[in-house]
Amino acid sequence: MGISSIGIPGLILILIIALIIFGPKKLPEIGSAFGQTLSEFKKSANSIMSDDEGEKKSNADSQKEK
């Protein structure tokens, strides 16, 4: 039972609670900050994955030369 099983009613409930806690003026700022954080995380993950693939490829090429 992970986060993928929240569903639409759960998301609406979370939004209502966030609206009550932070207020309507602060909510767009929080959403924007969350979006930027998620974007940076994706960029970092893609960078790490591409670095790892490049390292595997260079190791395979060096083993072929031996």
N, C-alpha and C positions, 0 to 999 in steps of 0.2 A: 504494500500500500504506500505508494510514493506520492510525490507532488503531482504526478501526471493524472492522478485519480481525483483531483479537486473538483473539476467540472464547473459549469457556468454558475450555478447557485453559490458555490463556494467562492468563486472570484468576485461575484457581486457583494457577498457578505464582507470579504476582505476590503473591497473598495469603500463600502459604507463605513466600516470601522476606521479606515485610514482617513476618510473625510471628516469623521467626528474628531479624531485625535489631532490631525494637523490643520484642519480648516480648509476652506476652498481656495484661499490665496496661496497657501504653501504647497498644495498638492501638485500643481504643474511643475514647480521647481524640483520637487522630489522625483517626479516622473522623468524629467529631463536628466537629472543627475544619474538616475538608475539606467537610463538609456545610454548615456555616455560611458558609464562603468561597464555595461554589458558589451558595448562596442569595443572598448579597450581590451576587455578580456578575450573577445573573439580574435582580435588582431594578435594578441600575445600567444594565444593557443595555436593559431595558424603559423606564426613565426617559429614556434617551438617545433611544430610538426614538420615544417619544411626544413628546418635545420637538422632534425633527426633523420629525415629521408636523405638529405645530402650527405650526411655522415655515413649512413649505411651504404650509399652508392659509392662513396670514395673508398670505403673498406672493401667492398666487393671488387672494385677496379684494382686495388693494390694486391688483393689475393690472386687475381687472374694473372698479374704480371709475374708472380713467383713461380 
